[in-house]
Amino acid sequence: MKKIKGYRLGVIACSTLLLSACAIPALVEKKMDKTVPETYANSTDTTNMASLKRSIFFEDQYLSALIDTALAHNQELNIILQEIAISQNEIQARKGEYLPSVNLRAGAGVDKVGRYTSQGANDANTDIAPGLETPDPLQDYRVGAFASWEVDIWHKLRNAKKSAAARYLSSIEGRNFMITNVVAEIADSYYELLALDNQLSLVREYIDIQKNALRIVRIQKQAGEVTELAVKKFEAEVLSTQALQYDILQRIRETENRINFLLGRYPQPIQRDSQSFEMPVSDAIEAGIPSQLMENRTDIRQMEYELEAANLDVKVAKARFYPSFDISAGVGFQAFNPSYFIQSPESIIYSLAGDLAAPLINRKAIKADYMNANARQIQVIYDYQRTILNAYIEVANQVSKTSNLAASYDLKAQEVAVLNQSIVIANGLFTSAKADYIEVLTTQRDALDARLELIEYKQQQLITRVNLYRALGGGWR
């Protein structure tokens, strides 16, 4: 008889499993495509600036100090640190789900039943021991340990824990990606600040030049060589340039405050070496090869962990179609008086039970979760491929921009040299009455604009080099 009952139970369990498995819906699959072009602009050099540490790439000591301060106090980075802590706690929570749950319980109660009931009549006629009557009302004291455990047959709980671990690693890569961006933002703002300092110095230099020209024109006016109109034109030019310096001062203040915000502190002066802006910018393009993006770009690595977690989530959702097996057990003492706890085995209680359950009816919620998990997995695949494509395009753009800016800067420098010579020529012609004051003013204004633009080109060269460093995945090491 026992063999027959065991056989029946086995048949029932197998049938339940078969019915559960047959009802799992088919999924739409999406294949991963990680292929990238072999080179940037036909360059096969594997030298990659992304492998450089921040302290080596950024040689300016003031900039390095600002970056270090930001990494310690930037609010966005601190927020992400808390997200990492949450992800780490989620791993422990998932791990606890597939381990047995053991609780200690202690309780007390009182139960008064009617005398003229079956239980009351039975209690009245039952002696627990010779000479010991059943108390009325009947008290109940109990203490013991009780455990429950879902046997993780299908690795549903283990896969959920692995998924949480993958998302924890993803959050770490997300922090690294944020570090890269914060470093780039600070460097961009710092170089903008240096450029504004040099523009301010240039404008003040031109104010002195124009004031000197105004003094000469006034002398010429007194000698009857020019009219009052020339004097007024020179005065207006001086006032226009003086107004320009206050616009630059405001931009300097705003840029300093933007850096202070990234550093997580209230506005204060930013220490810097404005003379370092005059140092030549390297036009070497050390972009390496596209396949190195998989290792250096933390946003790509973040998506890899997200994809791993999404794949595990599909397995977890699929396991919900299969039967679950729960075991519960308990052992302890129970008596109407705590002093009887030591009297065993009369006061000992224990239990052991197993439970096999499988969803057969109303499985729509499980199917919906399964289909949603698969849809999220496909979504992550598209997002992963989009991240790789975006990374390649960012690098390609910065590589092209580096070359074009180098050529533009050289041409603009030649233009500035020519205009500086034009100022000398125009002043000489004006002094000898061979050129009018309009030509002098126009030449000065063109030279000033060209030199301001040259500073902007230099700023763009520095920022482009930083952006290439960021696009290649540098800055987080």
DRENDONU-51101 format. One line per 2 residues: for each residue x, y, z of C-alpha. Coordinates in steps of 0.1 Angstrom, whole numbers, plus 5000, padded with zeros to 4 digits. Last residue first. Example, Ala and Ser with C-alpha at 12.3 -4.5 7.8 and 13.67 -1.06 7.14 Angstrom:
residues 2
5137:4989:5071  5123:4955:5078
end
This chain:
residues 477
5404:5555:4869  5371:5573:4861
5386:5599:4837  5389:5581:4804
5362:5562:4785  5371:5571:4750
5344:5597:4749  5358:5613:4781
5393:5617:4767  5379:5629:4734
5358:5655:4754  5390:5666:4772
5408:5671:4739  5378:5689:4725
5378:5712:4756  5415:5721:4751
5410:5728:4713  5378:5747:4720
5396:5770:4744  5423:5776:4718
5397:5785:4692  5381:5808:4718
5414:5826:4723  5418:5830:4686
5383:5844:4684  5393:5871:4709
5424:5878:4688  5403:5881:4657
5377:5904:4673  5405:5927:4686
5422:5928:4653  5390:5936:4634
5382:5964:4659  5416:5979:4656
5415:5978:4618  5380:5993:4617
5390:6021:4640  5421:6029:4619
5402:6028:4587  5375:6051:4601
5402:6076:4613  5412:6084:4577
5443:6072:4559  5472:6091:4542
5472:6119:4568  5508:6110:4579
5495:6100:4613  5467:6080:4598
5491:6062:4575  5513:6052:4604
5484:6041:4625  5470:6021:4597
5503:6003:4591  5508:5995:4627
5472:5982:4630  5476:5962:4597
5506:5944:4612  5485:5932:4640
5458:5922:4615  5483:5900:4596
5494:5883:4628  5458:5877:4639
5450:5862:4605  5479:5838:4607
5467:5827:4642  5433:5822:4627
5447:5799:4600  5467:5779:4626
5436:5776:4649  5414:5764:4620
5438:5736:4611  5441:5724:4647
5403:5728:4651  5397:5705:4621
5420:5677:4633  5405:5677:4669
5369:5680:4655  5374:5648:4634
5386:5628:4664  5359:5644:4686
5332:5633:4662  5345:5598:4658
5347:5594:4695  5311:5605:4701
5300:5583:4671  5316:5552:4686
5301:5558:4721  5266:5564:4706
5268:5532:4686  5278:5512:4717
5251:5528:4738  5225:5522:4711
5235:5485:4711  5231:5483:4749
5197:5501:4747  5185:5477:4720
5196:5448:4742  5180:5464:4773
5147:5467:4755  5149:5430:4745
5153:5421:4781  5125:5444:4792
5102:5427:4767  5113:5393:4781
5106:5403:4817  5072:5418:4805
5063:5385:4788  5071:5365:4820
5053:5390:4843  5022:5388:4820
5023:5350:4820  5024:5350:4858
4995:5374:4860  4975:5355:4835
4979:5322:4853  4943:5321:4865
4942:5283:4870  4970:5258:4872
4996:5274:4895  5018:5248:4912
5020:5239:4948  5040:5212:4967
5039:5216:5005  5059:5197:5030
5052:5194:5067  5071:5188:5100
5057:5195:5134  5069:5194:5170
5054:5197:5205  5070:5187:5238
5050:5190:5270  5043:5153:5275
5078:5142:5264  5089:5157:5287
5082:5174:5319  5105:5204:5320
5079:5226:5303  5055:5217:5332
5065:5248:5352  5052:5270:5324
5016:5260:5332  4989:5252:5307
5015:5235:5286  5034:5238:5253
5071:5232:5246  5091:5235:5213
5098:5222:5179  5088:5235:5144
5090:5226:5108  5079:5239:5074
5090:5228:5040  5079:5245:5008
5081:5231:4973  5071:5254:4944
5057:5240:4912  5068:5254:4879
5053:5285:4861  5071:5308:4885
5104:5295:4871  5098:5314:4839
5098:5348:4857  5131:5340:4874
5146:5329:4841  5134:5361:4825
5149:5381:4854  5182:5364:4849
5184:5377:4813  5175:5412:4825
5203:5410:4851  5229:5401:4825
5216:5428:4802  5220:5454:4830
5255:5441:4837  5264:5446:4800
5247:5480:4801  5270:5492:4829
5300:5480:4809  5289:5501:4780
5284:5531:4803  5318:5524:4818
5335:5530:4785  5371:5516:4788
5367:5479:4782  5341:5478:4755
5355:5510:4740  5387:5492:4733
5370:5475:4703  5369:5510:4686
5407:5513:4682  5431:5536:4699
5421:5573:4702  5455:5588:4706
5450:5619:4684  5481:5641:4687
5472:5678:4684  5489:5687:4717
5479:5721:4729  5506:5747:4732
5509:5765:4766  5493:5800:4766
5465:5788:4789  5490:5781:4816
5492:5818:4821  5458:5819:4837
5470:5798:4866  5440:5790:4887
5424:5793:4921  5386:5796:4919
5371:5824:4940  5341:5814:4962
5305:5805:4956  5290:5779:4979
5302:5743:4978  5294:5710:4962
5324:5709:4938  5301:5708:4908
5284:5739:4922  5317:5756:4928
5326:5750:4891  5293:5766:4880
5299:5795:4903  5333:5801:4888
5318:5801:4853  5291:5825:4864
5317:5849:4878  5338:5847:4847
5308:5853:4825  5300:5885:4845
5336:5897:4841  5334:5891:4804
5303:5913:4801  5321:5939:4822
5351:5939:4798  5328:5945:4768
5316:5978:4783  5351:5992:4783
5354:5981:4746  5323:6000:4737
5334:6031:4757  5368:6032:4739
5351:6029:4705  5327:6057:4714
5355:6080:4723  5373:6072:4690
5342:6081:4671  5337:6112:4691
5373:6124:4684  5368:6117:4647
5336:6137:4646  5353:6166:4663
5374:6171:4631  5409:6161:4622
5441:6180:4613  5431:6212:4630
5460:6212:4655  5435:6208:4684
5419:6179:4665  5453:6163:4661
5459:6165:4698  5425:6150:4704
5433:6122:4679  5465:6114:4697
5447:6111:4731  5421:6089:4715
5448:6066:4701  5463:6063:4736
5429:6055:4750  5425:6029:4722
5457:6012:4731  5449:6012:4768
5414:5997:4761  5431:5972:4738
5452:5959:4767  5420:5958:4789
5403:5937:4762  5433:5913:4760
5434:5908:4798  5397:5901:4798
5401:5876:4769  5429:5859:4788
5408:5855:4819  5378:5843:4798
5400:5816:4782  5412:5805:4817
5376:5802:4829  5366:5783:4798
5394:5759:4805  5381:5754:4840
5346:5749:4828  5356:5722:4804
5378:5705:4830  5350:5706:4856
5325:5691:4831  5350:5664:4820
5357:5653:4856  5320:5653:4863
5313:5632:4832  5339:5606:4839
5328:5604:4876  5292:5598:4864
5304:5569:4843  5322:5555:4873
5290:5558:4893  5271:5540:4866
5298:5513:4867  5291:5508:4904
5254:5507:4897  5259:5480:4871
5278:5459:4897  5248:5462:4920
5225:5454:4891  5245:5422:4885
5243:5413:4922  5205:5418:4922
5202:5395:4892  5223:5369:4909
5200:5370:4939  5169:5366:4916
5187:5337:4899  5192:5321:4933
5155:5325:4942  5142:5310:4910
5169:5283:4909  5143:5257:4898
5145:5236:4929  5148:5264:4954
5134:5246:4983  5112:5272:5000
5120:5270:5037  5101:5276:5069
5113:5273:5105  5098:5274:5139
5116:5275:5173  5097:5271:5205
5077:5285:5234  5042:5279:5245
5019:5288:5274  4981:5281:5274
4957:5288:5302  4924:5268:5307
4897:5287:5326  4893:5264:5345
4924:5244:5353  4923:5207:5345
4924:5188:5378  4955:5172:5393
4950:5144:5419  4962:5117:5395
4975:5134:5364  4959:5152:5335
4925:5143:5346  4898:5144:5319
4861:5146:5327  4858:5183:5329
4879:5188:5298  4857:5165:5278
4825:5182:5290  4840:5216:5280
4852:5204:5246  4818:5188:5238
4800:5218:5251  4779:5222:5282
4807:5237:5303  4813:5265:5278
4849:5272:5268  4873:5296:5285
4907:5298:5268  4936:5318:5281
4968:5328:5263  5006:5329:5263
5032:5331:5236  5068:5326:5227
5082:5323:5193  5117:5320:5179
5119:5323:5142  5139:5304:5115
5137:5313:5078  5156:5288:5056
5178:5304:5029  5164:5311:4995
5149:5345:5004  5179:5357:5025
5201:5359:4994  5175:5382:4978
5176:5406:5008  5214:5404:5010
5217:5414:4973  5191:5442:4978
5214:5456:5004  5241:5461:4978
5217:5478:4954  5207:5502:4982
5243:5510:4990  5250:5516:4953
5220:5540:4952  5235:5558:4982
5267:5562:4963  5248:5576:4934
5234:5604:4956  5270:5612:4967
5281:5614:4931  5253:5638:4923
5261:5660:4953  5298:5664:4944
5318:5664:4976  5347:5640:4974
5349:5636:4936  5345:5674:4933
5375:5681:4957  5397:5658:4937
5387:5675:4904  5394:5709:4918
5429:5698:4930  5437:5684:4896
5426:5717:4879  5449:5736:4902
5478:5713:4896  5475:5716:4858
5489:5683:4843  5455:5668:4836
5462:5635:4818  5487:5622:4844
5466:5629:4875  5435:5617:4857
5450:5583:4850  5459:5575:4814
5442:5544:4798  5417:5567:4780
5446:5581:4760  5447:5550:4738
5476:5538:4718  5462:5511:4696
5472:5527:4663  5451:5513:4635
5439:5547:4621  5415:5544:4591
5394:5574:4603  5385:5555:4635
5392:5518:4631  5377:5483:4631
5340:5493:4629  5319:5478:4657
5302:5445:4661  5284:5438:4694
5251:5425:4679  5229:5406:4704
5201:5385:4691  5165:5393:4699
5140:5365:4708  5102:5366:4708
5090:5343:4735  5068:5312:4735
5042:5309:4763  5047:5285:4792
5016:5263:4794  5033:5230:4787
5057:5235:4816  5029:5238:4842
5010:5208:4828  5041:5187:4829
5050:5197:4864  5015:5189:4877
5016:5155:4859  5050:5147:4874
5038:5156:4909  5006:5136:4905
5024:5106:4892  5049:5107:4920
5021:5110:4946  5004:5080:4930
5037:5059:4931  5042:5068:4968
5006:5057:4975  5012:5024:4957
5045:5018:4975  5028:5024:5008
5000:5000:5000
end
